[in-house]
Each structure stands twice: as structure tokens, then as C-alpha cells.
């Protein structure tokens, strides 16, 4: 009887740990993807500005 209760309690704790680990993994993936999107956006903006500067006519005074 006591062994069954200990097994049930242990299984419950392991399930909670597993679900918590999955939640943390999803959060880490979300943070990584968010930072990747920011990096790609900044790179594209920089490339666009550089491309615009090289194609615009030079106005020298």
C-alpha cells in the first residue's frame, strides 16, 4: 500500500518535471527565434540602406 503511494507520487513528480521541462524548452525556442528574427531584420535594413546609398546619384557641391 505504501509502496503504491510512493510510486504514484514519484510518477506524478516526474510528469510535472517533464511538462515543466517542455515548457522551458518552448520558451527557449521562442526566445531564440525572436532574437533570430530581430537579427535578420537588422541585417536586411542595413543591406537595404547600403544598397540605396550605392545606387543613389552622388551630389557633390
N, CA, C and O atoms as CSV, one atom per row, in Angstrom:
chain,resi,resn,atom,element,x,y,z
A,1,UNK,N,N,0.837,-1.204,0.000
A,1,UNK,CA,C,0.000,0.000,0.000
A,1,UNK,C,C,0.876,1.260,0.000
A,1,UNK,O,O,0.679,2.165,-0.811
A,2,UNK,N,N,1.826,1.301,0.904
A,2,UNK,CA,C,2.714,2.453,0.969
A,2,UNK,C,C,3.603,2.525,-0.268
A,2,UNK,O,O,3.895,3.609,-0.772
A,3,UNK,N,N,4.028,1.365,-0.751
A,3,UNK,CA,C,4.849,1.339,-1.966
A,3,UNK,C,C,4.085,1.903,-3.166
A,3,UNK,O,O,4.647,2.637,-3.978
A,4,UNK,N,N,2.795,1.551,-3.269
A,4,UNK,CA,C,1.986,2.070,-4.373
A,4,UNK,C,C,1.838,3.588,-4.296
A,4,UNK,O,O,1.882,4.280,-5.313
A,5,UNK,N,N,1.662,4.093,-3.076
A,5,UNK,CA,C,1.531,5.542,-2.911
A,5,UNK,C,C,2.839,6.245,-3.279
A,5,UNK,O,O,2.824,7.304,-3.907
A,6,UNK,N,N,3.958,5.659,-2.891
A,6,UNK,CA,C,5.262,6.245,-3.226
A,6,UNK,C,C,5.473,6.217,-4.733
A,6,UNK,O,O,5.983,7.181,-5.305
A,7,UNK,N,N,5.084,5.112,-5.386
A,7,UNK,CA,C,5.222,5.021,-6.840
A,7,UNK,C,C,4.346,6.061,-7.532
A,7,UNK,O,O,4.791,6.738,-8.459
A,8,UNK,N,N,3.096,6.185,-7.077
A,8,UNK,CA,C,2.197,7.182,-7.667
A,8,UNK,C,C,2.742,8.600,-7.484
A,8,UNK,O,O,2.691,9.413,-8.407
A,9,UNK,N,N,3.259,8.891,-6.302
A,9,UNK,CA,C,3.810,10.210,-6.011
A,9,UNK,C,C,5.039,10.483,-6.882
A,9,UNK,O,O,5.216,11.585,-7.402
A,10,UNK,N,N,5.876,9.464,-7.028
A,10,UNK,CA,C,7.080,9.603,-7.856
A,10,UNK,C,C,6.713,9.837,-9.320
A,10,UNK,O,O,7.295,10.696,-9.982
A,11,UNK,N,N,5.748,9.070,-9.820
A,11,UNK,CA,C,5.306,9.239,-11.212
A,11,UNK,C,C,4.712,10.626,-11.414
A,11,UNK,O,O,4.946,11.259,-12.443
A,12,UNK,N,N,3.953,11.095,-10.449
A,12,UNK,CA,C,3.364,12.433,-10.552
A,12,UNK,C,C,4.450,13.501,-10.601
A,12,UNK,O,O,4.369,14.428,-11.407
A,13,UNK,N,N,5.462,13.384,-9.749
A,13,UNK,CA,C,6.555,14.353,-9.749
A,13,UNK,C,C,7.329,14.318,-11.061
A,13,UNK,O,O,7.701,15.362,-11.596
A,14,UNK,N,N,7.570,13.119,-11.577
A,14,UNK,CA,C,8.302,13.004,-12.845
A,14,UNK,C,C,7.511,13.617,-13.991
A,14,UNK,O,O,8.086,14.258,-14.871
A,15,UNK,N,N,6.197,13.424,-13.986
A,15,UNK,CA,C,5.366,14.019,-15.035
A,15,UNK,C,C,5.385,15.539,-14.952
A,15,UNK,O,O,5.450,16.223,-15.974
A,16,UNK,N,N,5.328,16.071,-13.720
A,16,UNK,CA,C,5.377,17.524,-13.554
A,16,UNK,C,C,6.715,18.064,-14.033
A,16,UNK,O,O,6.761,19.100,-14.697
A,17,UNK,N,N,7.811,17.373,-13.702
A,17,UNK,CA,C,9.132,17.805,-14.155
A,17,UNK,C,C,9.231,17.758,-15.672
A,17,UNK,O,O,9.808,18.654,-16.289
A,18,UNK,N,N,8.668,16.714,-16.274
A,18,UNK,CA,C,8.726,16.590,-17.735
A,18,UNK,C,C,7.931,17.707,-18.406
A,18,UNK,O,O,8.387,18.281,-19.394
A,19,UNK,N,N,6.755,18.019,-17.884
A,19,UNK,CA,C,5.963,19.087,-18.501
A,19,UNK,C,C,6.627,20.439,-18.287
A,19,UNK,O,O,6.573,21.303,-19.162
A,20,UNK,N,N,7.255,20.629,-17.125
A,20,UNK,CA,C,7.966,21.885,-16.876
A,20,UNK,C,C,9.168,22.013,-17.810
A,20,UNK,O,O,9.462,23.102,-18.303
A,21,UNK,N,N,9.851,20.914,-18.047
A,21,UNK,CA,C,10.995,20.939,-18.964
A,21,UNK,C,C,10.537,21.253,-20.379
A,21,UNK,O,O,11.219,21.985,-21.096
A,22,UNK,N,N,9.401,20.717,-20.792
A,22,UNK,CA,C,8.883,21.023,-22.131
A,22,UNK,C,C,8.508,22.502,-22.233
A,22,UNK,O,O,8.766,23.136,-23.256
A,23,UNK,N,N,7.906,23.050,-21.185
A,23,UNK,CA,C,7.560,24.476,-21.198
A,23,UNK,C,C,8.819,25.329,-21.314
A,23,UNK,O,O,8.839,26.306,-22.063
A,24,UNK,N,N,9.861,24.970,-20.584
A,24,UNK,CA,C,11.114,25.726,-20.645
A,24,UNK,C,C,11.742,25.612,-22.027
A,24,UNK,O,O,12.300,26.588,-22.528
A,25,UNK,N,N,11.662,24.449,-22.648
A,25,UNK,CA,C,12.237,24.271,-23.979
A,25,UNK,C,C,11.500,25.135,-24.991
A,25,UNK,O,O,12.122,25.748,-25.858
A,26,UNK,N,N,10.183,25.185,-24.885
A,26,UNK,CA,C,9.398,26.006,-25.804
A,26,UNK,C,C,9.754,27.475,-25.610
A,26,UNK,O,O,9.882,28.217,-26.584
A,27,UNK,N,N,9.913,27.898,-24.362
A,27,UNK,CA,C,10.292,29.281,-24.104
A,27,UNK,C,C,11.661,29.593,-24.700
A,27,UNK,O,O,11.856,30.654,-25.294
A,28,UNK,N,N,12.603,28.675,-24.543
A,28,UNK,CA,C,13.950,28.890,-25.086
A,28,UNK,C,C,13.903,28.966,-26.612
A,28,UNK,O,O,14.582,29.798,-27.213
A,29,UNK,N,N,13.106,28.102,-27.236
A,29,UNK,CA,C,12.964,28.152,-28.696
A,29,UNK,C,C,12.349,29.471,-29.133
A,29,UNK,O,O,12.774,30.053,-30.131
A,30,UNK,N,N,11.365,29.941,-28.405
A,30,UNK,CA,C,10.721,31.205,-28.745
A,30,UNK,C,C,11.685,32.377,-28.635
A,30,UNK,O,O,11.696,33.262,-29.491
A,31,UNK,N,N,12.493,32.380,-27.582
A,31,UNK,CA,C,13.478,33.452,-27.404
A,31,UNK,C,C,14.503,33.400,-28.526
A,31,UNK,O,O,14.881,34.438,-29.068
A,32,UNK,N,N,14.956,32.207,-28.878
A,32,UNK,CA,C,15.940,32.067,-29.955
A,32,UNK,C,C,15.360,32.560,-31.282
A,32,UNK,O,O,16.018,33.308,-32.004
A,33,UNK,N,N,14.143,32.149,-31.603
A,33,UNK,CA,C,13.541,32.566,-32.870
A,33,UNK,C,C,13.291,34.066,-32.895
A,33,UNK,O,O,13.460,34.706,-33.933
A,34,UNK,N,N,12.892,34.627,-31.770
A,34,UNK,CA,C,12.648,36.067,-31.698
A,34,UNK,C,C,13.946,36.838,-31.934
A,34,UNK,O,O,13.969,37.802,-32.700
A,35,UNK,N,N,15.026,36.410,-31.275
A,35,UNK,CA,C,16.300,37.103,-31.472
A,35,UNK,C,C,16.822,36.897,-32.890
A,35,UNK,O,O,17.447,37.795,-33.454
A,36,UNK,N,N,16.572,35.726,-33.472
A,36,UNK,CA,C,16.981,35.491,-34.856
A,36,UNK,C,C,16.225,36.408,-35.815
A,36,UNK,O,O,16.816,36.953,-36.748
A,37,UNK,N,N,14.927,36.579,-35.592
A,37,UNK,CA,C,14.145,37.473,-36.451
A,37,UNK,C,C,14.628,38.914,-36.326
A,37,UNK,O,O,14.689,39.631,-37.324
A,38,UNK,N,N,14.969,39.347,-35.121
A,38,UNK,CA,C,15.476,40.703,-34.932
A,38,UNK,C,C,16.798,40.872,-35.674
A,38,UNK,O,O,17.010,41.885,-36.341
A,39,UNK,N,N,17.689,39.886,-35.562
A,39,UNK,CA,C,18.983,39.951,-36.230
A,39,UNK,C,C,18.820,40.007,-37.746
A,39,UNK,O,O,19.481,40.801,-38.416
A,40,UNK,N,N,17.946,39.171,-38.280
A,40,UNK,CA,C,17.717,39.158,-39.733
A,40,UNK,C,C,17.111,40.485,-40.194
A,40,UNK,O,O,17.472,40.996,-41.253
A,41,UNK,N,N,16.207,41.033,-39.416
A,41,UNK,CA,C,15.591,42.312,-39.774
A,41,UNK,C,C,16.632,43.427,-39.804
A,41,UNK,O,O,16.653,44.234,-40.734
A,42,UNK,N,N,17.491,43.475,-38.795
A,42,UNK,CA,C,18.539,44.499,-38.757
A,42,UNK,C,C,19.495,44.323,-39.939
A,42,UNK,O,O,19.903,45.303,-40.560
A,43,UNK,N,N,19.849,43.079,-40.246
A,43,UNK,CA,C,20.748,42.833,-41.380
A,43,UNK,C,C,20.105,43.276,-42.691
A,43,UNK,O,O,20.764,43.900,-43.523
A,44,UNK,N,N,18.832,42.961,-42.882
A,44,UNK,CA,C,18.146,43.376,-44.118
A,44,UNK,C,C,18.033,44.889,-44.226
A,44,UNK,O,O,18.204,45.445,-45.311
A,45,UNK,N,N,17.746,45.559,-43.118
A,45,UNK,CA,C,17.678,47.016,-43.142
A,45,UNK,C,C,19.040,47.626,-43.468
A,45,UNK,O,O,19.133,48.582,-44.238
A,46,UNK,N,N,20.077,47.073,-42.884
A,46,UNK,CA,C,21.428,47.581,-43.167
A,46,UNK,C,C,21.792,47.374,-44.628
A,46,UNK,O,O,22.347,48.271,-45.263
A,47,UNK,N,N,21.488,46.212,-45.163
A,47,UNK,CA,C,21.784,45.936,-46.576
A,47,UNK,C,C,20.983,46.853,-47.489
A,47,UNK,O,O,21.499,47.325,-48.502
A,48,UNK,N,N,19.733,47.107,-47.139
A,48,UNK,CA,C,18.896,47.988,-47.952
A,48,UNK,C,C,19.452,49.413,-47.944
A,48,UNK,O,O,19.513,50.064,-48.987
A,49,UNK,N,N,19.853,49.889,-46.779
A,49,UNK,CA,C,20.416,51.237,-46.708
A,49,UNK,C,C,21.725,51.325,-47.491
A,49,UNK,O,O,21.965,52.307,-48.193
A,50,UNK,N,N,22.559,50.313,-47.373
A,50,UNK,CA,C,23.824,50.315,-48.108
A,50,UNK,C,C,23.573,50.273,-49.615
A,50,UNK,O,O,24.233,50.985,-50.372
A,51,UNK,N,N,22.625,49.444,-50.054
A,51,UNK,CA,C,22.284,49.336,-51.470
A,51,UNK,C,C,21.738,50.659,-51.982
A,51,UNK,O,O,22.065,51.087,-53.089
A,52,UNK,N,N,20.895,51.313,-51.163
A,52,UNK,CA,C,20.311,52.596,-51.570
A,52,UNK,C,C,21.407,53.663,-51.711
A,52,UNK,O,O,21.374,54.476,-52.635
A,53,UNK,N,N,22.372,53.651,-50.790
A,53,UNK,CA,C,23.457,54.636,-50.854
A,53,UNK,C,C,24.335,54.424,-52.088
A,53,UNK,O,O,24.789,55.388,-52.704
A,54,UNK,N,N,24.572,53.164,-52.446
A,54,UNK,CA,C,25.448,52.909,-53.597
A,54,UNK,C,C,24.746,53.221,-54.914
A,54,UNK,O,O,25.414,53.561,-55.891
A,55,UNK,N,N,23.412,53.117,-54.971
A,55,UNK,CA,C,22.695,53.384,-56.215
A,55,UNK,C,C,22.244,54.828,-56.363
A,55,UNK,O,O,21.955,55.272,-57.474
A,56,UNK,N,N,22.180,55.562,-55.270
A,56,UNK,CA,C,21.703,56.942,-55.374
A,56,UNK,C,C,22.777,57.807,-56.033
A,56,UNK,O,O,23.970,57.597,-55.816
A,57,UNK,N,N,22.353,58.768,-56.829
A,57,UNK,CA,C,23.345,59.624,-57.500
A,57,UNK,C,C,24.109,60.465,-56.483
A,57,UNK,O,O,23.534,60.997,-55.534
A,58,UNK,N,N,25.388,60.567,-56.701
A,58,UNK,CA,C,26.230,61.323,-55.779
A,58,UNK,C,C,26.079,62.816,-56.088
A,58,UNK,O,O,26.305,63.256,-57.215
A,59,UNK,N,N,25.700,63.574,-55.079
A,59,UNK,CA,C,25.572,65.017,-55.264
A,59,UNK,C,C,26.737,65.680,-54.552
A,59,UNK,O,O,26.747,65.803,-53.327
A,60,UNK,N,N,27.694,66.095,-55.314
A,60,UNK,CA,C,28.848,66.774,-54.728
A,60,UNK,C,C,28.717,68.262,-54.988
A,60,UNK,O,O,28.284,68.679,-56.062
A,61,UNK,N,N,29.087,69.050,-54.013
A,61,UNK,CA,C,28.961,70.507,-54.155
A,61,UNK,C,C,30.315,71.146,-54.265
A,61,UNK,O,O,30.413,72.366,-54.391
